[in-house]
């Protein structure tokens, strides 16, 4: 079971609002943009350019990050919208545990997780 559509950001207007009004976390492997939303749950979008690599690699990164987000969604303090932009270095280590570690480290530093 993956992240439901209600847990995903899908409209271009949402992206520009989050980038304009939200906060940015720049990590070595990812850039995160996040902004509090007025919904009852948090939403996610993973944005990957075609320059990143082939479609298999791009979709694998998206699936892994959605799964990490789905498993940790209950630990997020308040409903937020999150945009994730992976850097090219992430291709070197495409494992669930790696992406989960990056996610939890950066969200804890930004005080977004309860744990």
N, C-alpha and C positions, 0 to 999 in steps of 0.2 A: 504494500500500500504506500503510495507516494504522497507528496504534498498536494492537497486538493486545490482546485483552481481558485477557491476563495482565499487561499493563502499565498497567491501569487500576484505580483504587480504586472498589469498587462497594458495599461494605457500610457501613451507618450506624455500626456499632461502630468501624470503622477511622477514621472522621471524628472522632468524639469523642475517641479515644485520641490522634490526631495533634494535635488542638487542645489537649488537656490536657497531654501530655508533650513535645510538639515545640517548635520555635522558630518565631517569627513575623518576617517581613520585611514592613514596610509601605513600599510605593513609591507614587509619585504615581498610577499607573494600575492597579496590582494590589496585592493582599495575598497573600503566600505563607505557608503553614504547611508545615513539613517536619519529618520525624522519621526517624531511621535505622530500617530494617526488617531482619528476619532472613531475608528472601528472597534469591534470587540476583540479582534485578534491581530496578530502581527502578519505582515506579508513580505514576500521576498521576490527578488528578480536577480538573475545572474546574467550579466551582459558580457558576451565574448565576441570579439571581432573575428572575421574570417581569416585575418592575418595570424591569429593564434595558432592555427593548425587545422588538420582535417576535421571533418564533421564528427568522426568517431571520438576523437579526443575532446572536442568542444562539448559534445553531449555528455560524455563521461564526467567531465568537471561539473556540468550543470546538475546531473543526477546525484553525484556525491554531495554537492553542497546543499541541494534541496533536502536530501535525507538527513544530513547533519542538522539543518534548520528544523525539520519536522520533529526530530528526536529531542531537541532542546527548546522547542517553542514554549513549553510550560515553565521554563526557568527564566524567561524574559520578564523583566519587572513590569513593563507597561506595553500596550500595543504600539509597535513601531513598524515602519516601512523600511526595508533594507534593500539597497542595491549593491551587488558585489561585482567588482571588475577584477578578474584574475590577471596576474602578470605572466609573462612567458615562462618565468622560472618555475612555475607550478607544474609544468609538464614533466619535470625531472622526478617528481614524487607524487604520483596520482593514487594515493591510498586514502581510504576512509579515515584512518587514524590520524594521518597528517592533516587533512582538511579539518577534522574535528578539533585537533589541538590548536590550529591557527584561529579557528572560529572562537573557541572558548577563551583563549588567551586575550584576544583583542576585545571581545565583548566584556570580559571581566575588567580589563584595564579601563574601559569606558563606563564601567558601573551599570551595564545593561542587564547583567544576569543576577539572579537572586543568590546563587550559590557562591 
